Amino acid sequence: MANIKSAKKRIKVIDKKTLRNKMVKSKLKTTLKKFDAAVAAGDKSLAQDLLKVCTSELSKAASKGVLHKNTASRKISRLAAMYNKMA
C-alpha cells in the first residue's frame, strides 16, 4: 500500500479510469454482439442502424484512448464489410 499522499491519489485516479475504460469496453462489446446477431438473422435495417452505432462507439473509444486508433479503424472496416456482404 502506498504511503505517500501523491501515490495514494494516483491509485484513486487509476481506479476511476480503469472503471471508465471497462464501461466503454463493455458497452462496445454489447453493441458489436447485437450487430453480429442482426447480420446472422439477416435483418438489414436493424444491421444498418447498429452499424452506425458501432462505428460511433468504436470512434469514441479510440478518441478516449481505450482502443488504439488502428484497431478501431480495422474493426469499423470489418463491420462495414460484413454489412456489405449481406446485400
C-alpha positions in Angstrom: 0.0 0.0 0.0 1.2 3.5 -0.8 2.4 5.8 2.0 2.9 9.0 0.0 -0.1 11.2 -0.5 0.5 11.7 -4.2 0.8 7.9 -4.7 -2.5 7.4 -2.9 -4.1 9.9 -5.2 -2.7 8.2 -8.3 -4.2 4.9 -7.1 -7.7 6.6 -6.8 -7.3 8.2 -10.2 -6.2 5.0 -11.8 -9.2 3.1 -10.3 -11.6 5.7 -11.8 -10.0 5.5 -15.2 -10.0 1.7 -15.1 -13.7 1.6 -14.3 -14.5 4.1 -17.1 -12.5 2.0 -19.6 -14.3 -1.1 -18.5 -17.6 0.6 -19.0 -16.7 1.8 -22.5 -15.4 -1.7 -23.5 -18.4 -3.4 -22.1 -20.8 -1.1 -24.0 -18.8 -1.6 -27.1 -18.9 -5.4 -26.8 -22.6 -5.4 -26.3 -23.2 -3.3 -29.5 -20.9 -5.5 -31.5 -22.8 -8.6 -30.3 -26.1 -7.0 -31.3 -24.7 -6.2 -34.7 -23.4 -9.7 -35.2 -26.8 -11.1 -34.2 -28.6 -8.8 -36.7 -26.3 -9.8 -39.5 -26.7 -13.5 -38.7 -30.5 -13.1 -38.6 -30.4 -11.2 -42.0 -32.2 -8.1 -40.6 -30.7 -5.5 -42.9 -32.5 -2.4 -41.5 -31.5 -3.3 -37.9 -28.0 -4.1 -39.0 -27.7 -0.7 -40.8 -28.8 1.2 -37.6 -26.4 -0.9 -35.5 -23.6 -0.3 -37.9 -23.9 3.4 -37.3 -24.0 2.9 -33.5 -21.0 0.5 -33.6 -19.0 2.9 -35.8 -19.7 5.7 -33.4 -18.8 3.7 -30.3 -15.6 2.5 -31.8 -14.6 6.0 -32.8 -15.3 7.3 -29.3 -13.3 4.5 -27.7 -10.4 5.3 -30.0 -10.6 9.0 -29.2 -10.6 8.3 -25.5 -7.6 6.0 -25.7 -9.5 2.9 -24.7 -8.7 1.4 -28.1 -5.8 2.1 -30.5 -7.0 4.1 -33.5 -5.8 1.5 -35.9 -7.7 -1.2 -34.0 -10.9 0.8 -34.1 -10.4 1.5 -37.8 -9.8 -2.2 -38.6 -12.9 -3.2 -36.7 -15.0 -0.5 -38.4 -13.8 -1.7 -41.8 -14.6 -5.3 -41.0 -18.1 -4.4 -39.7 -18.8 -2.5 -43.0 -17.5 -5.5 -45.0 -19.9 -7.8 -43.1 -22.8 -5.4 -43.7 -22.0 -5.1 -47.4 -21.7 -8.9 -47.7 -25.3 -9.1 -46.6 -26.6 -7.2 -49.6 
